[in-house]
């Protein structure tokens, strides 16, 4: 575990840098997940030549944010995201030990990237380790995630109380108490754990029957993670909406968003209106009119 922590510390600066550089895109993506579309769709065609209404891509969205708030306005919510990343990197292992979890694979994870025949037990151990690590990382970082999402969502209603990190934390606590920092954590955990579990199962069978060499097996898990994450992406949208719904922000209240009593209701409403994948594509974005508002 000491070696793992050293690797995390070594990788942290590059992660912080990448997160900072990519934050404007993440910012725009969060607003899209919340259903905020300040720019009207225009007539165009699909890749197959069929007529469609197309929404502005992520770069046009960022340009709009910059026009409203300036260059530094594109980094609203970044401070909370960086703190969440630091907390996840530094505190995950401590949370695991504090919960009394002491599995051998956490300290010494099995190596599945070999030329040898895959062993199911190794994949089970690695999957169990990944699910425990994911759970601890989400629990540690999620309060900062909620603060970050609400800071970004404040762009919609221009609420000043979410303009700084401290005032945003105070506002979350004022609105919902301690529970407010964990709104939406269930779909987030469900999505992450499903992704980890399915990826592990698929990796075993792919490496057993299709990919036979070590050099190619390096890419199996990342490739399968990309595929499974697209399948579980609607849970990310649900989590983002639940982090905001019902709070004092205009973004979380009608008519911008229904006040969902629980995440299953949010899921049902998004699926019914075909909005459960919004934000999954940031370049080719086609307008889908919602069927009806939640009653």
JOLINCOR-V911815 format. One record per run of one state. SS is the DSSP state (H for helix, E for strand, C for the rest). FROM is the first residue (numbers start at 1). TO is the last residue. Records with the same first field share a line. If there is no record, write none. Layout:
SS: FROM-TO  FROM-TO
//
This chain:
C: 1-1  34-41  46-50  56-57  70-71  76-77  99-103  108-119  158-159  163-164  177-177  183-184  210-213  218-219  232-232  243-249  253-262  273-284  287-295
H: 2-33  58-69  72-75  78-98  104-107  120-157  160-162  165-176  178-182  185-209  214-217  220-231  233-242  250-252  263-272
E: 42-45  51-55  285-286
//
